[in-house]
Amino acid sequence: MKSGLQRRLLLLLLVPLGIFALLSIYFDYQTAGNVALQKDQQLARLIPLLADSVVGPGITPAGREPLLLLAPAVDDFLKGRTGSAGFRISDAQGEFMAGEAWIPDLLPATHETEFHSIEHKGATYRIAAQRVNTAAGELIVQLADGSDPRQQWVRSVLIKVLLPNLVLVLAAGFALNWAVTRALKPLIELKDAVERRSPRDLSAIDPQTTPAEVQPLVSALNRLFGLVNDQAEGQRRFVADAAHQLRTPLAGLQAQVEAWAQAARVAQAAGSDGAVTLSAEKIIKLRNATRRTSQLANQLLALSRADASAIAAQPMQRVDLKDLCESILPLHLDAATRKGIDLGLEAQPAQATGYEWLLRELLGNLVDNAVKYTPAGGTVTIRCGPGAPPDDKLDPGRQRSGVFLEVEDDGPGIAPHERVKALQRFYRVQGTEGEGNGLGLAIASEIARVHHSQLALADGGTEASGPRGLRVRLSL
């Protein structure tokens, strides 16, 4: 982590420095080019004056050197650059006549000034050459200048730009290493503290002990610790509840089977084939115990699958509530018919965003509870539709928005002071008849939380003697 931040910071520092260095080199070169252009213009102005300095041919017939009288401007130019400037006068064929012999002979094709650059003793010279008519005839005059700034720009860049930037980068590297080490110390300590923790230690980290920039990360870690802790606690509670609730029916089944096995051994010891005759009552008890155990196992599995922490990663989809209600109705029609219960459906077209299989589980549990606890000859109604239903007893002032699922019965109902407890796991309302595990409403409540809602419980239909039954609704 530290090394990665160091590399990033170093890169972010070097890139701007590199850009600044390139810009500085570019502008230096442009400046040198402008000065060099001025130097060329100066040489171009001095060339005619150098030609005018030839005032006549050689004095002696054998002498090739013409008679020279340097113009003041040319003389000042040469004296001001002693050792870095010179001139050469050649005849029309380029043969040396006067000046500096080291200047190479150049043969301009026209009478226009030509410019060339040459190397001499480690220095670069800029040479202006022109073919001119003088008092001594047609000659070639050349003027050399070794102070061309374009030839010095590399040294200037090296000394003025690259070297200072290199020193700056090296100094910044040492400073960066020290600064990052100091700045990341709290983060490194936080990392070490998390690594030293026990896997079971999911307590929150105090954000005030960390820098302000790290506090959002600590808060996110604390939220993650909380979610993991809640999930782990839910798993522990689920395992404990499952073990507790399965112990009784499994013990009953085991006791019955052991009793029959003992009876079979006694019969076998008495000389028979070990066959045991069971009464219809015992077989029905065994069937009921097996059904209850199977139902409990299925409900525990449904409760585990409805855990919000396990569902969050799955995508929601559009669910047709009318189709859902119509598919649930036939599954409970036989049980309702056996008890003479009028199981009805009042469904309007409605759609919601959610998990179809969880909503199916919720509605199935609500209908199963209603059919199970409604007395013979009663009524159970499944409803769905848009907005709040007419005559809304749960929230009379609620606006008609969203959609709802609802199951209403005219059974014994649940007292208002017990409705909150009825949504808890394994809680059974006092005086409830019949067998049950107290998980139906708990599963439905967990599914409601997954859909960012909650179950609303209210009285069902009203009779002359007062409210009767229960209405359970999920608003989406």
N, C-alpha and C positions, 0 to 999 in steps of 0.2 A: 504494500500500500504506500509506504513512504517512498520507495524507489519510483513507483509509478507517478506520484505527484511531483517528485523532483524532475523527472524527465519532461513532464508536461510544462512545468514552470520554466525549465531551461529552454524548451522549444519556443514557448511564448516570448521569452526574452531574446533569444537569438534571431528569430524571424524579423522582428522590427529592427534590430540592430543591423542585420544583413541588408534590409531594404534601405535603411538610412545610408549605409556604406555605399551601396550601388548608386543611390541618388547623388551622394557626394562625389563619387567618381565621375558620374555623367556630367554634373555641373562643372567640375574641375576641367574635364576635357573640353567642354564647350567654351569655358573661359580661355583655356590654352589655345584653342582654335581661333578664337577672336583675336587674341594677341598676335598669333602667328600670321593671320591675315593682314594685320596692320604692319608686321615686319616685311611681308612680301610687298605691300604697297610702298613701304619705305625704300626697299631695294629697287623697285620699279622706278621710283622718282630719282634715285641716285645714279642709275645706269646712264641716262643721257648726260648727266654732269660728268661722269667718268669719261665718256666719249669726248666731251668738250675739253677735257683736260689734256687730250693729245693735241698739241699745238703745232706739230710739224714732224717730218720724218727724221730719221737718225742724222746726226751731225756729220759723221764719217761715212764714206761710201760703204765701208765694210760692216759698219754697225747696224744691227737689226732693231735695237731698242729705239723707239720713237722719242721725240722730245716731249716731256710731260711737265705739266704745271697743274698739280691737283687742285681742283676746285675746293674752296674752304669747307663746304658741306661734306664732301667725300673725305677730305683730310680729317675733319672732326670725327667722322664715323669710324675711320680706321684707327685713329688714336684712342678713341673712347672704348674700343674693343681690342686692345692689343693682345695678340695671342689667340683671339677667337674670331678674327675677321681678316680678310685679304682680298686682293684683286688680281686679275690676270688679263693681259692683252695679248691676243694672238692675231696672226695674219688671217687672210680669208680661208686658208687651208687648215688652220688650227695650229700652226707652228708657234711655239712660245716666243714672245718678244719681250714682255716685261711683267713685273709683278711676282706672284708666288708660283713657283714651278710645281708645287704639290697639287695645285688645283687642276683637275683633269681637263683636257681639252674637249670642249663641247662645240658642236657645229650646228647652230640654229639654221633651219632651212629657210626661214623668212626673216623679215626685219622686225618681227614681234618679239617681245621679251618672253623668254622661257625660264621655267623654274625647275630645279632638280635638288635632290638631297643625296649627300654622300657621307661616308664614314672615313674619318682620318684621325689616327692616333686616339681611338676610343671616343671621339666626339663626332657628333652629327652636325653637318653644315648644310645650310640652305644656300643654294647658288642661283643667282639670276644671270642669264646670258642673253646677249643680243648682238645681232650683226648690224653694224652701223658704218656710215660714211664719215670719215674724219679728215683732218688736214693731212694725214699721212696715208690716205686712201681707205679702202674698205677693210675694216678690222672687226674682230670679235672681242667684245669686252665682257668680262665676268666679274661679279662681285659676290664674295662668300661671307656668310654670317653664321657663326657657331652658337648663337644665343637663341635659337628657335625654341620657344616655350613648349611646343608640342613634343619635343624630344625629352623634356624634363617632367612631363606629367606623370610618368610611371613612378619616378622617385618621389614626386610630391604625394601621389596617392599612397605609396608605401609608408611614408613618414607621417603624413598628416591625417590619413583616414584608417588604413588597415591596422597599423601598429597601435594607435590609441584604442580602436575598437577591440582588438585582440586582448589588450591589457584590461579593458573594461569587461569583456566576457569572462576572462579568467578570474578577475576580482568578483564579478557577479556570481560565478560558480561557487567560489568559497563562501561568499555571503549567503547565497541561496541554500547551500547545504546546511549552514549553521541555522538560518532562519526557519527552514522547513523542519529541521530536527526539533527546534524549540516549539514551533507552532503545532506540530503533530504529536507532541508528547502527551497531551490529554487524550487524544484519539487512540494512541498506542496503549495508554493505560486502560482506557475503556475496553479495547479489544482484549487485553490480557485479563481484565476482570471478568468479561463474558466467557473467555476460554476456561478460566479456573472454576466456573460454576458447575455445580452438580446438575445432571440432566433433569432432576426433579425440582431444582430451584428456578422457578419462573417468576420470582418477585420482581417488582418494577424497579428500574434504575432511577435514581434521583437526578432529574435534568439539571438542577441548579449546580451540580458539581462538574458540569461540562461547559465548554465555551458556547456562546450564543449560536454560532454557526452549526454546532453539532446537536443542539437541543431538538430540532425537528427530527433528526435521525433517532435520537434517544426516545422521543415520544412515539415514533413509528415502531421502534423495538418494543416499547412497553405495550402498545396495542397488540403487537404480534404475540408477546408473552401472554397477554390477557386472553387472546383467542385460543392459543394453544392450551393454556391452563383450563379454560372453560371446556374445551373439547376433551381434554384428559379427564377433567372432573366428571363430565357427562358420561364418558366411557366407564369410569370407575363406578358411577352411580348406576349405570345401566347393568353392568356385570353383577353388582350387588343385588339390585332389584330382581334381575333374572334368576339368580341363584336362590334368592329367598322365595320368589313366587313359584318356581318350578319344583322346589323341594317338596311341598305338600302334595300336589297331584302325583308326582313320581313316587313318593313314599306310599301313597294310597294304592297305586297300581302294583308296586312291588309287594305290598302286604297281601293284596288279593292273590297275586300269582304265587307267592310263597305258601299261602294257605292251601291253594289248590294243589301245588306240588307236594305239600305234606300229606294231603288227603290221598293223592295218587300213590305215594310211597306206602302209606298205611294199607291201602287196598291191595297193593302189590305184595306186601308182606303177609297179608291174609290169604294169599294164594290166588287172587284174581289176576286179570290181565292189566291191572293198574288203571282202568278207565274210571273217570270221575264224572258224575252226572251233575250238571249245573242247572239251577232253576232259571226261569226267564227273568226273575227279578235281579239275580246276580249278573246275568249277561247284560241287562239294561244298565246296571250300575257301572259295569266295566266299559260299556260303550260311552256312557256319559263322561266317565273319568278320562277316557282316551280323547274324546272330542274336546273336553275342556283343556287338556294338556296341549293338544294340537292347536286350538284357538289361541291359547296363551303364547305358544311359541311363535305363531304367525303374527300376533300383535306385538310381541317384543321385537321381532324382525322388522315390522313396519315402523315401530317407534325408532329403531336404530336408523333405518333408511330415511326417516323424516328429520333427522338431526340437521339443523340449519347449517352447521359448519361443513357437513359432507355434501350439501346440495349447492353451495354457493358457486362452485366452479362449473356447474352445468348450465347451459343456456336455456332461457325460458322460450315458450312458443305460444302461438295463439290457440286458445281452447274454446271450442263451441260448447257452452254450458247446456244448451237444450239437448244436444246429442248425448252429452254426458249423463244428464238426468234420465233420458230415455233408455240408455244402456244399463243404468243401475236398477231401474224399476223391475225388470223381469227376474233379476237375481234374488230378490227378496219376496217375490209374489207368492211362491209356494208357502214360505213360512208365515206370511200374513194370512193366506187362505186357511191354513190349518187352525189359526186362532180366530178366524172370522173377522179379521181386521180389514177395514176398507183402506187399501193402499192406493192413493191417488197421485196425479201429476198435474201441476199447473205451471207449464213451462212456456216462456216467451223467448223469442230469438235473442240471444245475448252471447257475447264473446269477451274473453278476458285473456290477459297475458299471464302465463304461469306454467306449472308443471302438471301435465294432464294426469299422469299416473298418481301423483300425490293428491290432486283434487278428487280423483276417483276413489282413492283410499279414504279420504276425509268423508266424502258423501256416503260411501259404503258403511263406515263406522256409525255415522249419524243415523242412517236408516236402520241399521242392525240394532242399535240401542233403542230406537223408537219402537220397532216391532217387538223387541224382546220385553220391554217394560210396559207397553200399552196393554191393558186388559182386553180379554176377548170381547169382540163386538165394537172395539174402538175404531178410531180413524187416524191415519198417518198420511200427511200430505208433503210431497216434494215440490219445491218451487224454485224457479230461477227467472231472471229477467233483468232489464235495465233499470237503473236508479233504485231508489228506496221503494219498497212495496207499499200499496195503499194501507191506510190505518196503521202506520208504523208505530208500534208500542215501544220499540227499543230506543228510538230517537225521533220524536215527533217533529222536531224542527229541522231535521236533516234535509239538505237539498237533494233533488233527484239527480244523482250523478253516479257514474260507475255502474257496476252490475252486482248481483248478489246470488248466493246459493242459500237455500233455507229448507229446513225440515221441521214440521210442526206435528205434534201429536196431542191427544187428549188423555194421556196417561196420568200417573200420580204427580208428575212434575218435580221440580226441585225448589226448595224454599230459597228465598232471596239471599239469606245469610249463608247458605251452603254452596252457592253457585261458583264462587271463586275456588273453593276447595275441590269442587267437582271436576275442575280442569286439571287437577294435580294427578300425578301417576299413582295408581293403585288405591285411590280413594273411592269408597263406595258410600253413597248417601245412606244415612241411618234409616232403617226400616225397609230397605229395598228388598223386594222378593226376587227369587230366582238366583241362578248362578251367574257370576260375572267376575272379571278381573280388575275392573276399575281402570281400564286402559283406553277405552273407546274415545271418550272426550279428550283425554290427554294426548292421544295421537292426533286428533283433529285440531287441537289447540297448537301443537307443534307445527303442523302443516300450515296453519294460519300464519304463524310467525314467519315461516319461510317465505310466505307471500306478502310480508310486510303489512299484515292485518291481524285481527284477533277475533275470536269467536264471541258473539253476543248472545247471552241467554236471557229469555224473558218468558212470561206466562204465555200459554197457548190460548185456545178458545175460551170464552167466558160463558159460564152457565149461571143459572139463577142463584146457585149457592156460592158463586164467586169464580175467580180464575181457576182454570183446570188445564193440566197438560204443560208442555214445554215447547218453546220455539227457539231453535238454534239457527243462527244466521252468520254467514261469512260474507262480508262486503269486500269487493275487489275493485 
